[in-house]
Amino acid sequence: MRKIIIASTAILASVFAATANAQNSTVNGAAGGAVTGAIVGGPVGAAVGGVAGAIVGTAIDPPPREVVTYVQEQPVSAPVRVQQQVVVGKPIPETVVLTPVPSNEHYAYAVVNDQRVIVDPRTHTVVQIVE
């Protein structure tokens, strides 16, 4: 039992450490956490890993490279100022006008608080901040 608790703690620590890297990588969510937990800690590890994976699993996959390149090459449109901080995974206000990416309807972009952001046009969720 002690080994299971130690393994579960290690899994949780690694999963939460991955949140800092979630903007740049794909996270498999509950399924990935459960598989990892099962390998390390058996059935109890699967349960703990599944819960931790579900917490981290809401990370956003980065857009394809051609979308990022397209957004980088576009002239700066009228920048918009919003009170909130622009953060990957968080929505921007619905009042921000988005410009669609012609080659991929799953993405749009805007210049918000002097940052080019790629957004999911259905939810207004920031997918990537273009550096």
C-alpha positions in Angstrom: 0.0 0.0 0.0 2.9 2.3 0.8 4.3 1.8 -2.7 1.0 2.8 -4.2 0.8 6.0 -2.3 4.3 6.9 -3.2 3.7 6.1 -6.9 0.5 8.1 -6.8 2.2 11.1 -5.3 5.0 10.9 -8.0 2.4 10.8 -10.7 0.6 13.8 -9.4 3.8 15.7 -9.1 4.8 15.0 -12.6 1.3 15.8 -14.0 1.2 19.1 -12.2 4.7 19.9 -13.4 3.5 19.3 -16.9 1.0 22.1 -16.6 3.8 24.6 -16.9 4.6 23.0 -20.2 1.0 22.5 -21.4 1.1 25.5 -23.8 3.8 23.9 -25.9 2.7 20.2 -25.8 -0.2 17.9 -26.2 -1.8 16.5 -23.0 -3.8 13.3 -23.3 -6.1 14.1 -20.4 -7.9 11.5 -18.3 -7.1 8.6 -20.6 -3.4 9.4 -20.7 -3.3 9.9 -16.9 -5.1 6.7 -16.2 -2.8 4.7 -18.4 0.3 6.2 -16.8 -1.1 5.7 -13.4 -2.0 2.0 -14.1 1.5 1.3 -15.3 3.1 2.9 -12.2 0.6 2.1 -9.5 -1.9 -0.5 -10.7 -5.6 0.1 -10.2 -5.2 2.8 -7.6 -2.7 4.5 -9.7 -5.1 4.4 -12.7 -7.7 6.2 -10.6 -5.4 8.8 -9.3 -3.7 9.3 -12.8 -7.1 9.6 -14.4 -8.2 12.4 -12.1 -4.9 14.2 -12.4 -4.9 13.8 -16.2 -8.4 15.2 -16.4 -7.3 18.3 -14.6 -4.4 18.8 -16.9 -6.2 17.4 -20.0 -7.9 20.7 -20.7 -4.7 22.0 -22.2 -5.0 23.4 -25.7 -3.2 21.8 -28.7 -1.1 24.3 -30.5 -2.3 25.3 -34.0 -0.6 24.0 -37.1 2.6 25.8 -38.1 1.0 27.2 -41.3 -1.6 29.0 -39.2 1.1 30.5 -37.0 3.1 31.6 -40.0 -0.1 33.1 -41.6 -0.8 35.1 -38.5 2.8 36.3 -38.2 2.8 37.5 -41.8 -0.4 39.5 -41.7 -0.3 43.3 -41.2 -1.2 44.5 -37.8 -4.9 45.2 -37.6 -6.4 47.7 -35.2 -5.2 46.5 -31.8 -7.8 46.0 -29.1 -7.3 46.8 -25.4 -9.0 44.6 -22.8 -8.7 44.8 -19.0 -8.0 41.2 -18.5 -4.6 39.5 -19.1 -4.4 37.5 -22.3 -3.7 33.8 -21.4 -3.6 30.6 -23.4 -6.7 28.5 -22.5 -8.8 31.5 -21.4 -11.4 33.2 -23.5 -11.0 36.8 -24.7 -14.1 39.0 -24.6 -16.8 38.4 -27.2 -16.5 42.0 -28.2 -13.1 41.4 -29.7 -13.5 41.2 -33.5 -11.7 38.1 -34.8 -10.2 37.7 -38.3 -10.6 34.2 -39.7 -7.6 32.2 -40.9 -8.7 31.4 -44.5 -6.9 28.1 -44.8 -8.3 26.7 -41.5 -11.7 27.6 -40.2 -10.8 26.3 -36.7 -8.7 29.3 -36.1 -9.0 33.1 -36.1 -6.7 35.8 -34.8 -6.7 39.3 -33.3 -4.2 41.8 -31.9 -5.1 42.2 -28.2 -3.1 44.2 -25.7 -0.3 44.5 -28.3 -0.1 40.7 -28.7 -1.1 38.7 -31.7 -3.3 35.9 -30.5 -4.6 32.8 -32.3 -8.1 32.0 -31.1 -10.8 29.3 -31.4 -13.5 31.4 -33.1 -16.3 29.2 -31.6 -15.3 29.8 -28.0 -13.1 32.9 -28.2 -10.5 30.8 -26.3 -6.9 31.8 -26.8 -5.0 28.9 -28.4 -1.6 30.6 -28.8 0.1 33.9 -28.3 2.3 34.5 -31.2 5.8 35.7 -30.2 
